[in-house]
Amino acid sequence: MPDFPIDPELRIRASPPIVLRRTTEAIEFIRKTTLSSPNRAWEEVLQSLEAARDEWTAMEAVVHLELLLEARNMLIEESRPRASAFGHGQSRAA
């Protein structure tokens, strides 16, 4: 099975946090996650990661994994400075 990098890496809420840097790590994580309670959404992502044969299909599978992690509130988002919703330095009244 080919192994592809995950860039940017996926950080998962756990104690300690889990960091997925490669598709093989993501496959292992999903297998452990679904061991006790199989779930169709996880199985679909697992199948797409296992079927990835090039960087493009691997990237698509990783995006699906990221969306699933977000939906389950398992993804640790990078802390980046957020831009104001009203523009740079503009006040609401402007």
PyMOL Python script that loads the backbone (N, CA, C, O; Angstrom):
from pymol import cmd

cmd.read_pdbstr("""\
ATOM      1  N   MET A   1       0.855  -1.178   0.000  1.00  0.00           N
ATOM      2  CA  MET A   1       0.000   0.000   0.000  1.00  0.00           C
ATOM      3  C   MET A   1       0.896   1.234   0.000  1.00  0.00           C
ATOM      4  O   MET A   1       1.782   1.352   0.847  1.00  0.00           O
ATOM      5  N   PRO A   2       0.681   2.152  -0.934  1.00  0.00           N
ATOM      6  CA  PRO A   2       1.483   3.386  -0.957  1.00  0.00           C
ATOM      7  C   PRO A   2       1.253   4.234   0.298  1.00  0.00           C
ATOM      8  O   PRO A   2       0.197   4.170   0.928  1.00  0.00           O
ATOM      9  N   ASP A   3       2.247   5.008   0.633  1.00  0.00           N
ATOM     10  CA  ASP A   3       2.175   5.893   1.801  1.00  0.00           C
ATOM     11  C   ASP A   3       2.443   7.309   1.327  1.00  0.00           C
ATOM     12  O   ASP A   3       3.451   7.562   0.666  1.00  0.00           O
ATOM     13  N   PHE A   4       1.553   8.233   1.655  1.00  0.00           N
ATOM     14  CA  PHE A   4       1.680   9.614   1.204  1.00  0.00           C
ATOM     15  C   PHE A   4       1.721  10.553   2.405  1.00  0.00           C
ATOM     16  O   PHE A   4       1.134  10.259   3.446  1.00  0.00           O
ATOM     17  N   PRO A   5       2.413  11.683   2.261  1.00  0.00           N
ATOM     18  CA  PRO A   5       2.440  12.659   3.352  1.00  0.00           C
ATOM     19  C   PRO A   5       1.099  13.363   3.495  1.00  0.00           C
ATOM     20  O   PRO A   5       0.368  13.535   2.519  1.00  0.00           O
ATOM     21  N   ILE A   6       0.789  13.765   4.709  1.00  0.00           N
ATOM     22  CA  ILE A   6      -0.392  14.588   4.985  1.00  0.00           C
ATOM     23  C   ILE A   6       0.140  15.973   5.324  1.00  0.00           C
ATOM     24  O   ILE A   6       0.793  16.171   6.348  1.00  0.00           O
ATOM     25  N   ASP A   7      -0.149  16.923   4.450  1.00  0.00           N
ATOM     26  CA  ASP A   7       0.375  18.275   4.622  1.00  0.00           C
ATOM     27  C   ASP A   7      -0.720  19.281   4.323  1.00  0.00           C
ATOM     28  O   ASP A   7      -1.148  19.389   3.174  1.00  0.00           O
ATOM     29  N   PRO A   8      -1.187  20.019   5.315  1.00  0.00           N
ATOM     30  CA  PRO A   8      -0.678  20.062   6.681  1.00  0.00           C
ATOM     31  C   PRO A   8      -1.146  18.839   7.466  1.00  0.00           C
ATOM     32  O   PRO A   8      -2.175  18.235   7.163  1.00  0.00           O
ATOM     33  N   GLU A   9      -0.368  18.499   8.469  1.00  0.00           N
ATOM     34  CA  GLU A   9      -0.689  17.353   9.308  1.00  0.00           C
ATOM     35  C   GLU A   9      -2.013  17.577  10.025  1.00  0.00           C
ATOM     36  O   GLU A   9      -2.443  18.715  10.218  1.00  0.00           O
ATOM     37  N   LEU A  10      -2.649  16.488  10.415  1.00  0.00           N
ATOM     38  CA  LEU A  10      -3.918  16.564  11.144  1.00  0.00           C
ATOM     39  C   LEU A  10      -3.652  16.302  12.618  1.00  0.00           C
ATOM     40  O   LEU A  10      -3.030  15.303  12.979  1.00  0.00           O
ATOM     41  N   ARG A  11      -4.131  17.211  13.469  1.00  0.00           N
ATOM     42  CA  ARG A  11      -3.965  17.080  14.918  1.00  0.00           C
ATOM     43  C   ARG A  11      -5.318  16.721  15.507  1.00  0.00           C
ATOM     44  O   ARG A  11      -6.313  17.414  15.295  1.00  0.00           O
ATOM     45  N   ILE A  12      -5.333  15.620  16.254  1.00  0.00           N
ATOM     46  CA  ILE A  12      -6.581  15.075  16.772  1.00  0.00           C
ATOM     47  C   ILE A  12      -6.624  15.207  18.288  1.00  0.00           C
ATOM     48  O   ILE A  12      -5.644  14.947  18.987  1.00  0.00           O
ATOM     49  N   ARG A  13      -7.815  15.626  18.783  1.00  0.00           N
ATOM     50  CA  ARG A  13      -8.026  15.735  20.224  1.00  0.00           C
ATOM     51  C   ARG A  13      -7.945  14.354  20.857  1.00  0.00           C
ATOM     52  O   ARG A  13      -8.734  13.461  20.547  1.00  0.00           O
ATOM     53  N   ALA A  14      -6.999  14.203  21.726  1.00  0.00           N
ATOM     54  CA  ALA A  14      -6.819  12.974  22.499  1.00  0.00           C
ATOM     55  C   ALA A  14      -5.857  13.331  23.617  1.00  0.00           C
ATOM     56  O   ALA A  14      -5.331  14.444  23.660  1.00  0.00           O
ATOM     57  N   SER A  15      -5.633  12.414  24.495  1.00  0.00           N
ATOM     58  CA  SER A  15      -4.689  12.673  25.566  1.00  0.00           C
ATOM     59  C   SER A  15      -3.637  11.572  25.560  1.00  0.00           C
ATOM     60  O   SER A  15      -3.917  10.461  26.010  1.00  0.00           O
ATOM     61  N   PRO A  16      -2.453  11.845  25.070  1.00  0.00           N
ATOM     62  CA  PRO A  16      -1.956  13.076  24.446  1.00  0.00           C
ATOM     63  C   PRO A  16      -2.512  13.230  23.028  1.00  0.00           C
ATOM     64  O   PRO A  16      -3.006  12.264  22.446  1.00  0.00           O
ATOM     65  N   PRO A  17      -2.430  14.452  22.467  1.00  0.00           N
ATOM     66  CA  PRO A  17      -2.927  14.680  21.106  1.00  0.00           C
ATOM     67  C   PRO A  17      -2.255  13.737  20.103  1.00  0.00           C
ATOM     68  O   PRO A  17      -1.083  13.387  20.248  1.00  0.00           O
ATOM     69  N   ILE A  18      -3.010  13.341  19.100  1.00  0.00           N
ATOM     70  CA  ILE A  18      -2.509  12.472  18.041  1.00  0.00           C
ATOM     71  C   ILE A  18      -2.236  13.342  16.822  1.00  0.00           C
ATOM     72  O   ILE A  18      -3.055  14.182  16.452  1.00  0.00           O
ATOM     73  N   VAL A  19      -1.079  13.135  16.200  1.00  0.00           N
ATOM     74  CA  VAL A  19      -0.721  13.890  15.004  1.00  0.00           C
ATOM     75  C   VAL A  19      -0.561  12.904  13.858  1.00  0.00           C
ATOM     76  O   VAL A  19       0.243  11.974  13.927  1.00  0.00           O
ATOM     77  N   LEU A  20      -1.340  13.123  12.798  1.00  0.00           N
ATOM     78  CA  LEU A  20      -1.254  12.270  11.615  1.00  0.00           C
ATOM     79  C   LEU A  20      -0.443  12.999  10.550  1.00  0.00           C
ATOM     80  O   LEU A  20      -0.835  14.067  10.079  1.00  0.00           O
ATOM     81  N   ARG A  21       0.700  12.407  10.174  1.00  0.00           N
ATOM     82  CA  ARG A  21       1.595  13.013   9.186  1.00  0.00           C
ATOM     83  C   ARG A  21       1.644  12.236   7.872  1.00  0.00           C
ATOM     84  O   ARG A  21       2.114  12.752   6.858  1.00  0.00           O
ATOM     85  N   ARG A  22       1.156  10.990   7.893  1.00  0.00           N
ATOM     86  CA  ARG A  22       1.219  10.125   6.719  1.00  0.00           C
ATOM     87  C   ARG A  22      -0.094   9.354   6.593  1.00  0.00           C
ATOM     88  O   ARG A  22      -0.795   9.136   7.580  1.00  0.00           O
ATOM     89  N   THR A  23      -0.411   8.949   5.373  1.00  0.00           N
ATOM     90  CA  THR A  23      -1.670   8.240   5.163  1.00  0.00           C
ATOM     91  C   THR A  23      -1.695   6.898   5.901  1.00  0.00           C
ATOM     92  O   THR A  23      -2.758   6.465   6.345  1.00  0.00           O
ATOM     93  N   THR A  24      -0.545   6.238   6.038  1.00  0.00           N
ATOM     94  CA  THR A  24      -0.530   4.976   6.788  1.00  0.00           C
ATOM     95  C   THR A  24      -0.873   5.209   8.259  1.00  0.00           C
ATOM     96  O   THR A  24      -1.510   4.362   8.886  1.00  0.00           O
ATOM     97  N   GLU A  25      -0.458   6.345   8.813  1.00  0.00           N
ATOM     98  CA  GLU A  25      -0.816   6.689  10.192  1.00  0.00           C
ATOM     99  C   GLU A  25      -2.323   6.929  10.298  1.00  0.00           C
ATOM    100  O   GLU A  25      -2.950   6.540  11.283  1.00  0.00           O
ATOM    101  N   ALA A  26      -2.899   7.572   9.280  1.00  0.00           N
ATOM    102  CA  ALA A  26      -4.340   7.829   9.275  1.00  0.00           C
ATOM    103  C   ALA A  26      -5.116   6.516   9.213  1.00  0.00           C
ATOM    104  O   ALA A  26      -6.128   6.358   9.896  1.00  0.00           O
ATOM    105  N   ILE A  27      -4.648   5.581   8.402  1.00  0.00           N
ATOM    106  CA  ILE A  27      -5.301   4.269   8.294  1.00  0.00           C
ATOM    107  C   ILE A  27      -5.254   3.552   9.639  1.00  0.00           C
ATOM    108  O   ILE A  27      -6.255   2.992  10.086  1.00  0.00           O
ATOM    109  N   GLU A  28      -4.101   3.570  10.273  1.00  0.00           N
ATOM    110  CA  GLU A  28      -3.957   2.921  11.581  1.00  0.00           C
ATOM    111  C   GLU A  28      -4.875   3.570  12.617  1.00  0.00           C
ATOM    112  O   GLU A  28      -5.505   2.873  13.413  1.00  0.00           O
ATOM    113  N   PHE A  29      -4.950   4.906  12.609  1.00  0.00           N
ATOM    114  CA  PHE A  29      -5.823   5.632  13.534  1.00  0.00           C
ATOM    115  C   PHE A  29      -7.286   5.227  13.337  1.00  0.00           C
ATOM    116  O   PHE A  29      -7.996   4.961  14.307  1.00  0.00           O
ATOM    117  N   ILE A  30      -7.731   5.181  12.084  1.00  0.00           N
ATOM    118  CA  ILE A  30      -9.133   4.839  11.806  1.00  0.00           C
ATOM    119  C   ILE A  30      -9.414   3.398  12.239  1.00  0.00           C
ATOM    120  O   ILE A  30     -10.460   3.120  12.826  1.00  0.00           O
ATOM    121  N   ARG A  31      -8.503   2.500  11.958  1.00  0.00           N
ATOM    122  CA  ARG A  31      -8.704   1.099  12.369  1.00  0.00           C
ATOM    123  C   ARG A  31      -8.856   0.988  13.881  1.00  0.00           C
ATOM    124  O   ARG A  31      -9.713   0.250  14.366  1.00  0.00           O
ATOM    125  N   LYS A  32      -8.030   1.716  14.628  1.00  0.00           N
ATOM    126  CA  LYS A  32      -8.128   1.687  16.091  1.00  0.00           C
ATOM    127  C   LYS A  32      -9.433   2.333  16.554  1.00  0.00           C
ATOM    128  O   LYS A  32     -10.070   1.857  17.494  1.00  0.00           O
ATOM    129  N   THR A  33      -9.822   3.414  15.892  1.00  0.00           N
ATOM    130  CA  THR A  33     -11.038   4.143  16.265  1.00  0.00           C
ATOM    131  C   THR A  33     -12.278   3.289  16.050  1.00  0.00           C
ATOM    132  O   THR A  33     -13.208   3.327  16.855  1.00  0.00           O
ATOM    133  N   THR A  34     -12.294   2.523  14.973  1.00  0.00           N
ATOM    134  CA  THR A  34     -13.495   1.751  14.635  1.00  0.00           C
ATOM    135  C   THR A  34     -13.466   0.332  15.186  1.00  0.00           C
ATOM    136  O   THR A  34     -14.410  -0.429  14.973  1.00  0.00           O
ATOM    137  N   LEU A  35     -12.408  -0.035  15.883  1.00  0.00           N
ATOM    138  CA  LEU A  35     -12.278  -1.387  16.415  1.00  0.00           C
ATOM    139  C   LEU A  35     -13.454  -1.756  17.319  1.00  0.00           C
ATOM    140  O   LEU A  35     -14.032  -2.834  17.181  1.00  0.00           O
ATOM    141  N   SER A  36     -13.802  -0.868  18.234  1.00  0.00           N
ATOM    142  CA  SER A  36     -14.863  -1.172  19.194  1.00  0.00           C
ATOM    143  C   SER A  36     -16.257  -0.845  18.671  1.00  0.00           C
ATOM    144  O   SER A  36     -17.236  -1.456  19.099  1.00  0.00           O
ATOM    145  N   SER A  37     -16.357   0.104  17.758  1.00  0.00           N
ATOM    146  CA  SER A  37     -17.681   0.470  17.235  1.00  0.00           C
ATOM    147  C   SER A  37     -17.573   0.861  15.761  1.00  0.00           C
ATOM    148  O   SER A  37     -17.325   2.022  15.437  1.00  0.00           O
ATOM    149  N   PRO A  38     -17.761  -0.110  14.876  1.00  0.00           N
ATOM    150  CA  PRO A  38     -17.702   0.186  13.441  1.00  0.00           C
ATOM    151  C   PRO A  38     -18.730   1.252  13.052  1.00  0.00           C
ATOM    152  O   PRO A  38     -19.822   1.322  13.616  1.00  0.00           O
ATOM    153  N   ASN A  39     -18.355   2.070  12.084  1.00  0.00           N
ATOM    154  CA  ASN A  39     -19.208   3.176  11.658  1.00  0.00           C
ATOM    155  C   ASN A  39     -19.027   3.357  10.160  1.00  0.00           C
ATOM    156  O   ASN A  39     -17.903   3.330   9.658  1.00  0.00           O
ATOM    157  N   ARG A  40     -20.118   3.540   9.455  1.00  0.00           N
ATOM    158  CA  ARG A  40     -20.066   3.627   7.995  1.00  0.00           C
ATOM    159  C   ARG A  40     -19.206   4.792   7.504  1.00  0.00           C
ATOM    160  O   ARG A  40     -18.449   4.633   6.547  1.00  0.00           O
ATOM    161  N   ALA A  41     -19.310   5.944   8.135  1.00  0.00           N
ATOM    162  CA  ALA A  41     -18.530   7.114   7.700  1.00  0.00           C
ATOM    163  C   ALA A  41     -17.033   6.840   7.816  1.00  0.00           C
ATOM    164  O   ALA A  41     -16.263   7.147   6.906  1.00  0.00           O
ATOM    165  N   TRP A  42     -16.625   6.253   8.957  1.00  0.00           N
ATOM    166  CA  TRP A  42     -15.210   5.916   9.146  1.00  0.00           C
ATOM    167  C   TRP A  42     -14.773   4.867   8.126  1.00  0.00           C
ATOM    168  O   TRP A  42     -13.678   4.955   7.571  1.00  0.00           O
ATOM    169  N   GLU A  43     -15.630   3.877   7.882  1.00  0.00           N
ATOM    170  CA  GLU A  43     -15.295   2.809   6.935  1.00  0.00           C
ATOM    171  C   GLU A  43     -15.086   3.361   5.525  1.00  0.00           C
ATOM    172  O   GLU A  43     -14.189   2.919   4.807  1.00  0.00           O
ATOM    173  N   GLU A  44     -15.914   4.327   5.134  1.00  0.00           N
ATOM    174  CA  GLU A  44     -15.778   4.921   3.803  1.00  0.00           C
ATOM    175  C   GLU A  44     -14.456   5.677   3.671  1.00  0.00           C
ATOM    176  O   GLU A  44     -13.781   5.580   2.646  1.00  0.00           O
ATOM    177  N   VAL A  45     -14.092   6.426   4.704  1.00  0.00           N
ATOM    178  CA  VAL A  45     -12.824   7.157   4.676  1.00  0.00           C
ATOM    179  C   VAL A  45     -11.663   6.166   4.665  1.00  0.00           C
ATOM    180  O   VAL A  45     -10.687   6.359   3.940  1.00  0.00           O
ATOM    181  N   LEU A  46     -11.764   5.125   5.454  1.00  0.00           N
ATOM    182  CA  LEU A  46     -10.723   4.100   5.495  1.00  0.00           C
ATOM    183  C   LEU A  46     -10.546   3.469   4.115  1.00  0.00           C
ATOM    184  O   LEU A  46      -9.419   3.307   3.648  1.00  0.00           O
ATOM    185  N   GLN A  47     -11.642   3.115   3.469  1.00  0.00           N
ATOM    186  CA  GLN A  47     -11.564   2.513   2.141  1.00  0.00           C
ATOM    187  C   GLN A  47     -10.921   3.457   1.129  1.00  0.00           C
ATOM    188  O   GLN A  47     -10.135   3.021   0.288  1.00  0.00           O
ATOM    189  N   SER A  48     -11.248   4.742   1.207  1.00  0.00           N
ATOM    190  CA  SER A  48     -10.670   5.688   0.254  1.00  0.00           C
ATOM    191  C   SER A  48      -9.171   5.881   0.506  1.00  0.00           C
ATOM    192  O   SER A  48      -8.404   6.051  -0.442  1.00  0.00           O
ATOM    193  N   LEU A  49      -8.749   5.856   1.772  1.00  0.00           N
ATOM    194  CA  LEU A  49      -7.313   5.955   2.072  1.00  0.00           C
ATOM    195  C   LEU A  49      -6.580   4.701   1.596  1.00  0.00           C
ATOM    196  O   LEU A  49      -5.493   4.794   1.026  1.00  0.00           O
ATOM    197  N   GLU A  50      -7.165   3.544   1.826  1.00  0.00           N
ATOM    198  CA  GLU A  50      -6.539   2.299   1.398  1.00  0.00           C
ATOM    199  C   GLU A  50      -6.469   2.185  -0.119  1.00  0.00           C
ATOM    200  O   GLU A  50      -5.548   1.564  -0.650  1.00  0.00           O
ATOM    201  N   ALA A  51      -7.421   2.770  -0.815  1.00  0.00           N
ATOM    202  CA  ALA A  51      -7.474   2.691  -2.275  1.00  0.00           C
ATOM    203  C   ALA A  51      -6.593   3.737  -2.964  1.00  0.00           C
ATOM    204  O   ALA A  51      -6.378   3.660  -4.173  1.00  0.00           O
ATOM    205  N   ALA A  52      -6.084   4.708  -2.209  1.00  0.00           N
ATOM    206  CA  ALA A  52      -5.280   5.785  -2.806  1.00  0.00           C
ATOM    207  C   ALA A  52      -4.020   5.211  -3.448  1.00  0.00           C
ATOM    208  O   ALA A  52      -3.238   4.516  -2.799  1.00  0.00           O
ATOM    209  N   ARG A  53      -3.838   5.511  -4.723  1.00  0.00           N
ATOM    210  CA  ARG A  53      -2.674   5.010  -5.462  1.00  0.00           C
ATOM    211  C   ARG A  53      -1.789   6.127  -5.986  1.00  0.00           C
ATOM    212  O   ARG A  53      -0.719   5.876  -6.542  1.00  0.00           O
ATOM    213  N   ASP A  54      -2.240   7.366  -5.805  1.00  0.00           N
ATOM    214  CA  ASP A  54      -1.426   8.508  -6.216  1.00  0.00           C
ATOM    215  C   ASP A  54      -1.694   9.661  -5.267  1.00  0.00           C
ATOM    216  O   ASP A  54      -2.594   9.589  -4.429  1.00  0.00           O
ATOM    217  N   GLU A  55      -0.911  10.725  -5.397  1.00  0.00           N
ATOM    218  CA  GLU A  55      -1.039  11.850  -4.469  1.00  0.00           C
ATOM    219  C   GLU A  55      -2.417  12.493  -4.523  1.00  0.00           C
ATOM    220  O   GLU A  55      -2.941  12.932  -3.500  1.00  0.00           O
ATOM    221  N   TRP A  56      -3.004  12.549  -5.713  1.00  0.00           N
ATOM    222  CA  TRP A  56      -4.307  13.199  -5.863  1.00  0.00           C
ATOM    223  C   TRP A  56      -5.395  12.448  -5.084  1.00  0.00           C
ATOM    224  O   TRP A  56      -6.148  13.066  -4.331  1.00  0.00           O
ATOM    225  N   THR A  57      -5.484  11.128  -5.256  1.00  0.00           N
ATOM    226  CA  THR A  57      -6.522  10.377  -4.557  1.00  0.00           C
ATOM    227  C   THR A  57      -6.239  10.328  -3.052  1.00  0.00           C
ATOM    228  O   THR A  57      -7.167  10.285  -2.244  1.00  0.00           O
ATOM    229  N   ALA A  58      -4.969  10.335  -2.684  1.00  0.00           N
ATOM    230  CA  ALA A  58      -4.625  10.388  -1.258  1.00  0.00           C
ATOM    231  C   ALA A  58      -5.077  11.713  -0.662  1.00  0.00           C
ATOM    232  O   ALA A  58      -5.619  11.748   0.443  1.00  0.00           O
ATOM    233  N   MET A  59      -4.853  12.807  -1.392  1.00  0.00           N
ATOM    234  CA  MET A  59      -5.254  14.123  -0.910  1.00  0.00           C
ATOM    235  C   MET A  59      -6.777  14.198  -0.750  1.00  0.00           C
ATOM    236  O   MET A  59      -7.268  14.754   0.233  1.00  0.00           O
ATOM    237  N   GLU A  60      -7.520  13.649  -1.701  1.00  0.00           N
ATOM    238  CA  GLU A  60      -8.983  13.641  -1.596  1.00  0.00           C
ATOM    239  C   GLU A  60      -9.431  12.861  -0.361  1.00  0.00           C
ATOM    240  O   GLU A  60     -10.334  13.294   0.355  1.00  0.00           O
ATOM    241  N   ALA A  61      -8.805  11.723  -0.115  1.00  0.00           N
ATOM    242  CA  ALA A  61      -9.162  10.903   1.047  1.00  0.00           C
ATOM    243  C   ALA A  61      -8.848  11.631   2.351  1.00  0.00           C
ATOM    244  O   ALA A  61      -9.619  11.555   3.307  1.00  0.00           O
ATOM    245  N   VAL A  62      -7.726  12.332   2.392  1.00  0.00           N
ATOM    246  CA  VAL A  62      -7.344  13.085   3.588  1.00  0.00           C
ATOM    247  C   VAL A  62      -8.342  14.218   3.836  1.00  0.00           C
ATOM    248  O   VAL A  62      -8.683  14.498   4.985  1.00  0.00           O
ATOM    249  N   VAL A  63      -8.802  14.856   2.791  1.00  0.00           N
ATOM    250  CA  VAL A  63      -9.804  15.920   2.946  1.00  0.00           C
ATOM    251  C   VAL A  63     -11.083  15.334   3.545  1.00  0.00           C
ATOM    252  O   VAL A  63     -11.691  15.955   4.417  1.00  0.00           O
ATOM    253  N   HIS A  64     -11.496  14.161   3.095  1.00  0.00           N
ATOM    254  CA  HIS A  64     -12.693  13.514   3.662  1.00  0.00           C
ATOM    255  C   HIS A  64     -12.476  13.178   5.131  1.00  0.00           C
ATOM    256  O   HIS A  64     -13.379  13.337   5.953  1.00  0.00           O
ATOM    257  N   LEU A  65     -11.270  12.711   5.457  1.00  0.00           N
ATOM    258  CA  LEU A  65     -10.950  12.431   6.862  1.00  0.00           C
ATOM    259  C   LEU A  65     -11.011  13.711   7.684  1.00  0.00           C
ATOM    260  O   LEU A  65     -11.566  13.719   8.782  1.00  0.00           O
ATOM    261  N   GLU A  66     -10.449  14.780   7.163  1.00  0.00           N
ATOM    262  CA  GLU A  66     -10.458  16.056   7.880  1.00  0.00           C
ATOM    263  C   GLU A  66     -11.890  16.527   8.131  1.00  0.00           C
ATOM    264  O   GLU A  66     -12.207  16.998   9.223  1.00  0.00           O
ATOM    265  N   LEU A  67     -12.745  16.401   7.133  1.00  0.00           N
ATOM    266  CA  LEU A  67     -14.150  16.808   7.297  1.00  0.00           C
ATOM    267  C   LEU A  67     -14.854  15.962   8.352  1.00  0.00           C
ATOM    268  O   LEU A  67     -15.643  16.483   9.140  1.00  0.00           O
ATOM    269  N   LEU A  68     -14.576  14.669   8.369  1.00  0.00           N
ATOM    270  CA  LEU A  68     -15.174  13.784   9.365  1.00  0.00           C
ATOM    271  C   LEU A  68     -14.688  14.142  10.767  1.00  0.00           C
ATOM    272  O   LEU A  68     -15.478  14.184  11.709  1.00  0.00           O
ATOM    273  N   LEU A  69     -13.398  14.397  10.901  1.00  0.00           N
ATOM    274  CA  LEU A  69     -12.852  14.796  12.200  1.00  0.00           C
ATOM    275  C   LEU A  69     -13.462  16.112  12.672  1.00  0.00           C
ATOM    276  O   LEU A  69     -13.788  16.261  13.850  1.00  0.00           O
ATOM    277  N   GLU A  70     -13.616  17.069  11.750  1.00  0.00           N
ATOM    278  CA  GLU A  70     -14.244  18.356  12.096  1.00  0.00           C
ATOM    279  C   GLU A  70     -15.685  18.156  12.545  1.00  0.00           C
ATOM    280  O   GLU A  70     -16.116  18.736  13.542  1.00  0.00           O
ATOM    281  N   ALA A  71     -16.423  17.338  11.814  1.00  0.00           N
ATOM    282  CA  ALA A  71     -17.833  17.108  12.129  1.00  0.00           C
ATOM    283  C   ALA A  71     -17.993  16.477  13.510  1.00  0.00           C
ATOM    284  O   ALA A  71     -19.006  16.689  14.177  1.00  0.00           O
ATOM    285  N   ARG A  72     -17.009  15.712  13.933  1.00  0.00           N
ATOM    286  CA  ARG A  72     -17.067  15.048  15.240  1.00  0.00           C
ATOM    287  C   ARG A  72     -16.318  15.824  16.314  1.00  0.00           C
ATOM    288  O   ARG A  72     -16.107  15.327  17.420  1.00  0.00           O
ATOM    289  N   ASN A  73     -15.921  17.044  15.978  1.00  0.00           N
ATOM    290  CA  ASN A  73     -15.205  17.925  16.906  1.00  0.00           C
ATOM    291  C   ASN A  73     -13.956  17.246  17.487  1.00  0.00           C
ATOM    292  O   ASN A  73     -13.650  17.373  18.673  1.00  0.00           O
ATOM    293  N   MET A  74     -13.252  16.529  16.619  1.00  0.00           N
ATOM    294  CA  MET A  74     -12.042  15.819  17.034  1.00  0.00           C
ATOM    295  C   MET A  74     -10.777  16.501  16.532  1.00  0.00           C
ATOM    296  O   MET A  74      -9.671  16.143  16.938  1.00  0.00           O
ATOM    297  N   LEU A  75     -10.938  17.471  15.660  1.00  0.00           N
ATOM    298  CA  LEU A  75      -9.790  18.117  15.034  1.00  0.00           C
ATOM    299  C   LEU A  75      -9.341  19.314  15.856  1.00  0.00           C
ATOM    300  O   LEU A  75     -10.152  20.152  16.250  1.00  0.00           O
ATOM    301  N   ILE A  76      -8.042  19.383  16.109  1.00  0.00           N
ATOM    302  CA  ILE A  76      -7.469  20.544  16.783  1.00  0.00           C
ATOM    303  C   ILE A  76      -7.080  21.525  15.691  1.00  0.00           C
ATOM    304  O   ILE A  76      -6.221  21.231  14.859  1.00  0.00           O
ATOM    305  N   GLU A  77      -7.704  22.676  15.694  1.00  0.00           N
ATOM    306  CA  GLU A  77      -7.424  23.675  14.677  1.00  0.00           C
ATOM    307  C   GLU A  77      -6.178  24.446  15.054  1.00  0.00           C
ATOM    308  O   GLU A  77      -5.925  24.715  16.228  1.00  0.00           O
ATOM    309  N   GLU A  78      -5.400  24.801  14.036  1.00  0.00           N
ATOM    310  CA  GLU A  78      -4.214  25.613  14.296  1.00  0.00           C
ATOM    311  C   GLU A  78      -4.655  26.983  14.771  1.00  0.00           C
ATOM    312  O   GLU A  78      -5.622  27.550  14.261  1.00  0.00           O
ATOM    313  N   SER A  79      -3.939  27.509  15.753  1.00  0.00           N
ATOM    314  CA  SER A  79      -4.292  28.843  16.238  1.00  0.00           C
ATOM    315  C   SER A  79      -3.570  29.868  15.378  1.00  0.00           C
ATOM    316  O   SER A  79      -2.348  30.003  15.423  1.00  0.00           O
ATOM    317  N   ARG A  80      -4.351  30.571  14.610  1.00  0.00           N
ATOM    318  CA  ARG A  80      -3.829  31.613  13.732  1.00  0.00           C
ATOM    319  C   ARG A  80      -4.501  32.918  14.099  1.00  0.00           C
ATOM    320  O   ARG A  80      -5.660  32.931  14.513  1.00  0.00           O
ATOM    321  N   PRO A  81      -3.781  34.011  13.949  1.00  0.00           N
ATOM    322  CA  PRO A  81      -4.433  35.299  14.217  1.00  0.00           C
ATOM    323  C   PRO A  81      -5.585  35.490  13.239  1.00  0.00           C
ATOM    324  O   PRO A  81      -5.416  35.347  12.028  1.00  0.00           O
ATOM    325  N   ARG A  82      -6.729  35.808  13.764  1.00  0.00           N
ATOM    326  CA  ARG A  82      -7.893  36.006  12.903  1.00  0.00           C
ATOM    327  C   ARG A  82      -8.010  37.463  12.496  1.00  0.00           C
ATOM    328  O   ARG A  82      -7.808  38.371  13.302  1.00  0.00           O
ATOM    329  N   ALA A  83      -8.338  37.666  11.241  1.00  0.00           N
ATOM    330  CA  ALA A  83      -8.568  39.026  10.758  1.00  0.00           C
ATOM    331  C   ALA A  83      -9.952  39.482  11.219  1.00  0.00           C
ATOM    332  O   ALA A  83     -10.870  38.671  11.344  1.00  0.00           O
ATOM    333  N   SER A  84     -10.089  40.722  11.457  1.00  0.00           N
ATOM    334  CA  SER A  84     -11.374  41.264  11.871  1.00  0.00           C
ATOM    335  C   SER A  84     -12.406  41.052  10.768  1.00  0.00           C
ATOM    336  O   SER A  84     -12.086  41.156   9.584  1.00  0.00           O
ATOM    337  N   ALA A  85     -13.617  40.760  11.150  1.00  0.00           N
ATOM    338  CA  ALA A  85     -14.683  40.556  10.191  1.00  0.00           C
ATOM    339  C   ALA A  85     -15.019  41.847   9.457  1.00  0.00           C
ATOM    340  O   ALA A  85     -15.655  41.813   8.403  1.00  0.00           O
ATOM    341  N   PHE A  86     -14.601  42.979  10.001  1.00  0.00           N
ATOM    342  CA  PHE A  86     -14.923  44.265   9.399  1.00  0.00           C
ATOM    343  C   PHE A  86     -13.749  44.882   8.671  1.00  0.00           C
ATOM    344  O   PHE A  86     -13.780  46.074   8.363  1.00  0.00           O
ATOM    345  N   GLY A  87     -12.737  44.126   8.394  1.00  0.00           N
ATOM    346  CA  GLY A  87     -11.585  44.665   7.663  1.00  0.00           C
ATOM    347  C   GLY A  87     -10.475  45.055   8.594  1.00  0.00           C
ATOM    348  O   GLY A  87     -10.585  44.896   9.810  1.00  0.00           O
ATOM    349  N   HIS A  88      -9.431  45.555   8.043  1.00  0.00           N
ATOM    350  CA  HIS A  88      -8.243  45.907   8.801  1.00  0.00           C
ATOM    351  C   HIS A  88      -8.404  47.294   9.416  1.00  0.00           C
ATOM    352  O   HIS A  88      -8.309  48.311   8.729  1.00  0.00           O
ATOM    353  N   GLY A  89      -8.646  47.312  10.704  1.00  0.00           N
ATOM    354  CA  GLY A  89      -8.690  48.587  11.425  1.00  0.00           C
ATOM    355  C   GLY A  89      -9.934  49.417  11.170  1.00  0.00           C
ATOM    356  O   GLY A  89     -10.017  50.545  11.657  1.00  0.00           O
ATOM    357  N   GLN A  90     -10.883  48.916  10.444  1.00  0.00           N
ATOM    358  CA  GLN A  90     -12.098  49.707  10.208  1.00  0.00           C
ATOM    359  C   GLN A  90     -13.071  49.481  11.345  1.00  0.00           C
ATOM    360  O   GLN A  90     -13.168  48.387  11.901  1.00  0.00           O
ATOM    361  N   SER A  91     -13.777  50.525  11.672  1.00  0.00           N
ATOM    362  CA  SER A  91     -14.782  50.390  12.713  1.00  0.00           C
ATOM    363  C   SER A  91     -16.092  49.945  12.108  1.00  0.00           C
ATOM    364  O   SER A  91     -16.268  50.002  10.891  1.00  0.00           O
ATOM    365  N   ARG A  92     -17.008  49.504  12.938  1.00  0.00           N
ATOM    366  CA  ARG A  92     -18.313  49.065  12.471  1.00  0.00           C
ATOM    367  C   ARG A  92     -19.092  50.201  11.816  1.00  0.00           C
ATOM    368  O   ARG A  92     -19.870  49.977  10.889  1.00  0.00           O
ATOM    369  N   ALA A  93     -18.879  51.408  12.300  1.00  0.00           N
ATOM    370  CA  ALA A  93     -19.633  52.551  11.796  1.00  0.00           C
ATOM    371  C   ALA A  93     -19.141  52.985  10.421  1.00  0.00           C
ATOM    372  O   ALA A  93     -19.839  53.723   9.726  1.00  0.00           O
ATOM    373  N   ALA A  94     -17.970  52.549  10.022  1.00  0.00           N
ATOM    374  CA  ALA A  94     -17.399  53.012   8.743  1.00  0.00           C
ATOM    375  C   ALA A  94     -18.178  52.532   7.567  1.00  0.00           C
ATOM    376  O   ALA A  94     -17.826  52.837   6.427  1.00  0.00           O
TER     377      ALA A  94
END
""", "prot")
cmd.dss("prot")
cmd.show_as("cartoon", "prot")
cmd.util.cbc("prot")
cmd.orient("prot")
